[in-house]
Amino acid sequence: MAMKNAGNIICVGSLLWDVIGRSGSAMRAGSDVPGRITRIPGGVALNIAMTLRRFGLYPVALSAIGRDAAGHELTAACADLGIDTSLVYRSDDLPTDIYMAIEGANGLIAAIADAHSLEAAGAKILRPLHDGRLGSAQKPYAGIVALDGNLTEMLLAEIARDPAFGAADLRVAPASPGKAERLRPLIGHANATFYVNTEEAGTLCHQNFDDAASAARALIDLGVARALVTDGGKSAAMATGQTVITAQPPQVLVTRVTGAGDTFMAAHIATEAKGAEPRAALDAALMAAAAYVSGDTAL
């Protein structure tokens, strides 16, 4: 039976618990400082889905969540947020994934992403796109699909050549600079938009960039169909073909960084889905990300 929200955006990737320690002090390796520790629903796919909901859209999540206590809590939290997890793969053997980060006044100090259950579940999370619930190889899903780099490179390579994704508008983001290489199989995909920062662009292009515009151009030269590149508080860029658009993000006091890139990506997707022109969509995404990092957007 087809999903009632099949016309909306599918978010494929990590749904997990974020454990974030934040301090107002500048930190370095070995620092021991007072601060606050929070545990909130997170993961790239879930962060994207939460922002899409704030824009009035109804995302459908495809991921892996354990049938443990943490998994039951997470699915209940997703329901409260209005995110459809009815097609998420639930495992009896795999625990619910978790992400842990430490943030100081000088930004992200360190983070560990334990997404081993998502990686172990592999292609099982994609069954609804093959068995007719969301689509199939014969009748592929034709809407927007957001993919995150917590999927394995092998699975992303399968997606790149899978007929079930042939009609989809793919929006792709690495989960971190260390996982940017996993996106390589999707370079050259005609319908793929990459959302990266300058460091992640550098990893993909095997060079360093001084600004987002040069990074975006290099990604297009590499074979990416469309690229959006952010650079913290500096100018961001979007490149398609020979066209490069740049925009300056609002200057705000940064109170958190984890999830900022996911917020930017989701806001851009949502604004485009509502018909915005390229520059307006880029500006709206930067505004949303700035509101998020300043703490003006609720978690």
Steps between C-alpha positions, in 0.01 A plus 500: 500500500636843407593739777263790557803733504665348192493838325719652768871485569678177592794529742741206480776457757567532869232530768664483840551670834729803515688538829652849492721660765521880465710749693529877473875467548759461226629142507790289383598134529491401866279788616274433799244780527145557627216495249173337401439151362188430294352189339275577205377327182761543229688354207536665159179358353301585812646852524394557140154357569451722806581812299268391219220475754570854617444605139166321492607189306441137597818293475507122489808348664684188382760382748580231756393520864539227760213344691673603822384756754695777325331407172150507648574842650634626169200390293267657758699825480479493121123454518477804728700696242268395218757284322379177339715204612250228412729367223822508703675162526473379860760247607481253789877454496644845432503778763378851428787716375641796693712810435711678759658843465681761709458867408677799650498873440754431223274254317488122470781344704439131427226262397439128460220363282400143582286419195600134484141374508405713199805367315422141599136527387619606155251468214226376734413862578419559131238225462203744487650653185507159332190317620238754389432671833688809378610386155665223301741448213201495263338808656780694670437765760504837323529742793786636708722251685751632755795263550762528772859381505447269796398243239791284389682576175386160374133586561540846346655333194198270476266801524692677222414223254167381646200549263280562806688832544505583129223761516586646841634847570796395716630740764823371648708601802798346679449438869843652569821591316632156586215335309500730195682241289197273532310733264738431213274238329234769454732735311368504145143414601281727288247570778732541801553825691792499744488704824850530647725743684837612366687231694275226363533643149876490547484134598300414187719710269831414673596866538453791739267791429518861618130565439170329429471626142825337386399179681162497327660551157747218566218262593322579174825437311527169686160394363254599773171610341439778752695606808422716802801586715505674837798649681391581854434872534658574162329517161317187379462396136277299269629377163317342207674470164681828439283695746625581851287693750645625829337638813620623838349337810367727778755575772380346826638387835567128467363296791495155336636339184383137493218476244563838331586348161195272515281802575647689203435206267144441617409869484631518143304188401181631659529845346565359154212255540274801553618657173771744607755622245865393550625815676195522725538132596868549583425810710219319685728205578769729640244684712370172642851375579588831668187487714590143597861564603396812693254294704195684367357179350355248743649152502 
